[in-house]
C-alpha cells in the first residue's frame, strides 16, 4: 500500500472530515472510495471512446433514425 500526501485548503479538509463522519468512515476510507469512483468513471469513458472510435457514425445514425421512427409510430398509436 502507498502513502499519498496532498495539500488541501483547510475549509475543504474540514468538509471532507464532515462527509467522512456523516458516512461513519475515516477520511482515509473516504478518499479511497472517491479515488475508486474516479478510476471507474475514467475506465468507462476510455472504453466508450475506444468502442466509438471503432464504430461507424453512419450506422449509429441509422440506428437512431430507426428508433426515432419506432417511437414516433408508437406514440401515434397511444390513446390521447
N, CA and C atoms as an extended XYZ file, in Angstrom:
240
Properties=species:S:1:pos:R:3:atomname:S:1:resname:S:1:resid:I:1 pbc="F F F"
N         0.855       -1.175        0.000 N   UNK     1
C         0.000        0.000        0.000 CA  UNK     1
C         0.897        1.232        0.000 C   UNK     1
N         0.446        2.266       -0.670 N   UNK     2
C         1.214        3.503       -0.792 CA  UNK     2
C         0.630        4.589        0.100 C   UNK     2
N         1.452        5.561        0.379 N   UNK     3
C         1.023        6.741        1.121 CA  UNK     3
C         1.021        7.921        0.168 C   UNK     3
N        -0.034        8.715        0.224 N   UNK     4
C        -0.171        9.879       -0.631 CA  UNK     4
C        -0.409       11.095        0.252 C   UNK     4
N         0.407       12.092        0.097 N   UNK     5
C         0.217       13.337        0.845 CA  UNK     5
C        -0.310       14.389       -0.123 C   UNK     5
N        -1.420       15.013        0.259 N   UNK     6
C        -1.990       16.060       -0.591 CA  UNK     6
C        -2.180       17.324        0.244 C   UNK     6
N        -2.148       18.442       -0.421 N   UNK     7
C        -2.402       19.717        0.240 CA  UNK     7
C        -3.794       20.184       -0.163 C   UNK     7
N        -4.593       20.490        0.848 N   UNK     8
C        -5.946       20.989        0.623 CA  UNK     8
C        -6.150       22.242        1.460 C   UNK     8
N        -6.999       23.128        0.982 N   UNK     9
C        -7.372       24.254        1.840 CA  UNK     9
C        -8.052       23.729        3.113 C   UNK     9
N        -7.871       24.445        4.208 N   UNK    10
C        -8.421       23.996        5.494 CA  UNK    10
C        -9.924       23.769        5.432 C   UNK    10
N       -10.649       24.659        4.749 N   UNK    11
C       -12.102       24.508        4.687 CA  UNK    11
C       -12.515       23.251        3.926 C   UNK    11
N       -11.789       22.921        2.877 N   UNK    12
C       -12.100       21.702        2.120 CA  UNK    12
C       -11.791       20.459        2.958 C   UNK    12
N       -10.691       20.497        3.689 N   UNK    13
C       -10.342       19.382        4.568 CA  UNK    13
C       -11.420       19.184        5.633 C   UNK    13
N       -11.901       20.293        6.195 N   UNK    14
C       -12.960       20.211        7.202 CA  UNK    14
C       -14.231       19.614        6.612 C   UNK    14
N       -14.572       20.006        5.396 N   UNK    15
C       -15.770       19.456        4.740 CA  UNK    15
C       -15.631       17.964        4.489 C   UNK    15
N       -14.411       17.542        4.075 N   UNK    16
C       -14.179       16.115        3.864 CA  UNK    16
C       -14.286       15.343        5.174 C   UNK    16
N       -13.781       15.921        6.260 N   UNK    17
C       -13.921       15.267        7.574 CA  UNK    17
C       -15.394       15.129        7.941 C   UNK    17
N       -16.186       16.187        7.681 N   UNK    18
C       -17.622       16.131        7.969 CA  UNK    18
C       -18.308       15.043        7.147 C   UNK    18
N       -17.949       14.970        5.869 N   UNK    19
C       -18.537       13.954        4.995 CA  UNK    19
C       -18.181       12.551        5.472 C   UNK    19
N       -16.924       12.358        5.815 N   UNK    20
C       -16.497       11.042        6.316 CA  UNK    20
C       -17.238       10.692        7.600 C   UNK    20
N       -17.365       11.653        8.497 N   UNK    21
C       -18.080       11.412        9.757 CA  UNK    21
C       -19.538       11.053        9.477 C   UNK    21
N       -20.156       11.792        8.549 N   UNK    22
C       -21.554       11.523        8.180 CA  UNK    22
C       -21.713       10.094        7.647 C   UNK    22
N       -20.731        9.631        6.887 N   UNK    23
C       -20.777        8.267        6.327 CA  UNK    23
C       -20.249        7.220        7.308 C   UNK    23
N       -19.792        7.693        8.449 N   UNK    24
C       -19.253        6.820        9.502 CA  UNK    24
C       -18.041        6.021        9.009 C   UNK    24
N       -17.150        6.716        8.288 N   UNK    25
C       -15.909        6.120        7.811 CA  UNK    25
C       -14.771        7.106        8.069 C   UNK    25
N       -13.564        6.639        7.953 N   UNK    26
C       -12.411        7.518        8.118 CA  UNK    26
C       -12.217        8.369        6.871 C   UNK    26
N       -11.487        9.465        7.027 N   UNK    27
C       -11.153       10.302        5.874 CA  UNK    27
C       -10.340        9.481        4.875 C   UNK    27
N        -9.468        8.617        5.380 N   UNK    28
C        -8.671        7.762        4.502 CA  UNK    28
C        -9.579        6.874        3.639 C   UNK    28
N       -10.573        6.240        4.270 N   UNK    29
C       -11.503        5.378        3.532 CA  UNK    29
C       -12.316        6.203        2.536 C   UNK    29
N       -12.730        7.400        2.943 N   UNK    30
C       -13.473        8.279        2.047 CA  UNK    30
C       -12.647        8.595        0.800 C   UNK    30
N       -11.389        8.956        1.003 N   UNK    31
C       -10.526        9.271       -0.134 CA  UNK    31
C       -10.326        8.044       -1.027 C   UNK    31
N       -10.219        6.870       -0.415 N   UNK    32
C       -10.087        5.643       -1.208 CA  UNK    32
C       -11.338        5.422       -2.058 C   UNK    32
N       -12.510        5.629       -1.462 N   UNK    33
C       -13.763        5.462       -2.209 CA  UNK    33
C       -13.881        6.483       -3.342 C   UNK    33
N       -13.520        7.739       -3.063 N   UNK    34
C       -13.589        8.766       -4.105 CA  UNK    34
C       -12.610        8.471       -5.240 C   UNK    34
N       -11.437        7.951       -4.886 N   UNK    35
C       -10.459        7.578       -5.914 CA  UNK    35
C       -11.003        6.431       -6.763 C   UNK    35
N       -11.647        5.464       -6.131 N   UNK    36
C       -12.220        4.330       -6.857 CA  UNK    36
C       -13.292        4.807       -7.835 C   UNK    36
N       -14.150        5.711       -7.386 N   UNK    37
C       -15.193        6.248       -8.264 CA  UNK    37
C       -14.572        6.955       -9.466 C   UNK    37
N       -13.549        7.748       -9.223 N   UNK    38
C       -12.885        8.460      -10.319 CA  UNK    38
C       -12.253        7.503      -11.318 C   UNK    38
N       -11.633        6.450      -10.818 N   UNK    39
C       -10.997        5.459      -11.703 CA  UNK    39
C       -12.042        4.730      -12.535 C   UNK    39
N       -13.148        4.355      -11.910 N   UNK    40
C       -14.222        3.659      -12.633 CA  UNK    40
C       -14.792        4.559      -13.727 C   UNK    40
N       -15.012        5.843      -13.410 N   UNK    41
C       -15.508        6.778      -14.423 CA  UNK    41
C       -14.516        6.917      -15.575 C   UNK    41
N       -13.238        7.017      -15.248 N   UNK    42
C       -12.204        7.139      -16.279 CA  UNK    42
C       -12.174        5.890      -17.158 C   UNK    42
N       -12.241        4.702      -16.527 N   UNK    43
C       -12.223        3.451      -17.292 CA  UNK    43
C       -13.439        3.344      -18.207 C   UNK    43
N       -14.612        3.745      -17.716 N   UNK    44
C       -15.831        3.687      -18.539 CA  UNK    44
C       -15.712        4.624      -19.731 C   UNK    44
N       -15.209        5.840      -19.495 N   UNK    45
C       -15.039        6.784      -20.603 CA  UNK    45
C       -14.024        6.268      -21.617 C   UNK    45
N       -12.942        5.681      -21.131 N   UNK    46
C       -11.906        5.137      -22.016 CA  UNK    46
C       -12.476        4.018      -22.879 C   UNK    46
N       -13.253        3.114      -22.257 N   UNK    47
C       -13.875        2.014      -23.026 CA  UNK    47
C       -14.853        2.573      -24.052 C   UNK    47
N       -15.673        3.546      -23.633 N   UNK    48
C       -16.641        4.139      -24.550 CA  UNK    48
C       -15.945        4.767      -25.747 C   UNK    48
N       -14.881        5.530      -25.487 N   UNK    49
C       -14.166        6.193      -26.588 CA  UNK    49
C       -13.511        5.177      -27.520 C   UNK    49
N       -12.992        4.071      -26.958 N   UNK    50
C       -12.377        3.037      -27.793 CA  UNK    50
C       -13.427        2.364      -28.676 C   UNK    50
N       -14.585        2.085      -28.112 N   UNK    51
C       -15.665        1.463      -28.892 CA  UNK    51
C       -16.179        2.440      -29.949 C   UNK    51
N       -16.346        3.708      -29.561 N   UNK    52
C       -16.839        4.721      -30.501 CA  UNK    52
C       -15.868        4.917      -31.658 C   UNK    52
N       -14.579        4.828      -31.377 N   UNK    53
C       -13.580        5.018      -32.438 CA  UNK    53
C       -13.657        3.902      -33.476 C   UNK    53
N       -14.088        2.718      -33.053 N   UNK    54
C       -14.201        1.589      -33.990 CA  UNK    54
C       -15.530        1.590      -34.723 C   UNK    54
N       -16.480        2.382      -34.240 N   UNK    55
C       -17.823        2.356      -34.805 CA  UNK    55
C       -17.951        3.209      -36.053 C   UNK    55
N       -19.139        3.166      -36.608 N   UNK    56
C       -19.457        3.917      -37.817 CA  UNK    56
C       -20.523        4.950      -37.476 C   UNK    56
N       -20.226        6.201      -37.749 N   UNK    57
C       -21.201        7.270      -37.499 CA  UNK    57
C       -22.466        7.039      -38.322 C   UNK    57
N       -22.311        6.608      -39.549 N   UNK    58
C       -23.473        6.371      -40.423 CA  UNK    58
C       -24.372        5.274      -39.856 C   UNK    58
N       -23.759        4.169      -39.377 N   UNK    59
C       -24.561        3.087      -38.790 CA  UNK    59
C       -25.238        3.547      -37.504 C   UNK    59
N       -24.529        4.332      -36.694 N   UNK    60
C       -25.112        4.849      -35.457 CA  UNK    60
C       -26.304        5.736      -35.723 C   UNK    60
N       -26.177        6.619      -36.700 N   UNK    61
C       -27.284        7.495      -37.049 CA  UNK    61
C       -28.459        6.705      -37.623 C   UNK    61
N       -28.156        5.656      -38.363 N   UNK    62
C       -29.226        4.811      -38.913 CA  UNK    62
C       -30.007        4.139      -37.788 C   UNK    62
N       -29.295        3.661      -36.779 N   UNK    63
C       -29.961        3.033      -35.628 CA  UNK    63
C       -30.837        4.065      -34.914 C   UNK    63
N       -30.306        5.265      -34.696 N   UNK    64
C       -31.080        6.303      -34.035 CA  UNK    64
C       -32.319        6.679      -34.850 C   UNK    64
N       -32.189        6.732      -36.167 N   UNK    65
C       -33.348        7.031      -37.019 CA  UNK    65
C       -34.398        5.934      -36.922 C   UNK    65
N       -33.946        4.682      -36.877 N   UNK    66
C       -34.870        3.553      -36.727 CA  UNK    66
C       -35.618        3.650      -35.407 C   UNK    66
N       -34.882        3.953      -34.329 N   UNK    67
C       -35.519        4.102      -33.020 CA  UNK    67
C       -36.501        5.266      -33.021 C   UNK    67
N       -36.107        6.371      -33.618 N   UNK    68
C       -36.972        7.532      -33.682 CA  UNK    68
C       -38.261        7.197      -34.417 C   UNK    68
N       -38.133        6.490      -35.513 N   UNK    69
C       -39.315        6.112      -36.293 CA  UNK    69
C       -40.209        5.172      -35.494 C   UNK    69
N       -39.604        4.231      -34.777 N   UNK    70
C       -40.385        3.271      -33.986 CA  UNK    70
C       -41.134        3.982      -32.862 C   UNK    70
N       -40.486        4.914      -32.184 N   UNK    71
C       -41.143        5.620      -31.098 CA  UNK    71
C       -42.179        6.602      -31.617 C   UNK    71
N       -41.936        7.190      -32.768 N   UNK    72
C       -42.932        8.087      -33.362 CA  UNK    72
C       -44.192        7.329      -33.701 C   UNK    72
N       -44.025        6.130      -34.260 N   UNK    73
C       -45.168        5.288      -34.610 CA  UNK    73
C       -45.909        4.848      -33.363 C   UNK    73
N       -45.182        4.469      -32.318 N   UNK    74
C       -45.805        4.022      -31.073 CA  UNK    74
C       -46.571        5.159      -30.416 C   UNK    74
N       -46.045        6.367      -30.440 N   UNK    75
C       -46.732        7.494      -29.801 CA  UNK    75
C       -47.982        7.890      -30.586 C   UNK    75
N       -47.984        7.647      -31.901 N   UNK    76
C       -49.166        7.953      -32.719 CA  UNK    76
C       -50.305        7.009      -32.379 C   UNK    76
N       -49.964        5.787      -31.962 N   UNK    77
C       -50.984        4.780      -31.648 CA  UNK    77
C       -51.478        4.862      -30.212 C   UNK    77
N       -50.784        5.613      -29.335 N   UNK    78
C       -51.187        5.663      -27.938 CA  UNK    78
C       -52.440        6.516      -27.810 C   UNK    78
N       -53.333        6.123      -26.833 N   UNK    79
C       -54.573        6.892      -26.659 CA  UNK    79
C       -54.256        8.273      -26.075 C   UNK    79
N       -55.034        9.255      -26.485 N   UNK    80
C       -54.820       10.636      -26.017 CA  UNK    80
C       -55.620       10.954      -24.811 C   UNK    80
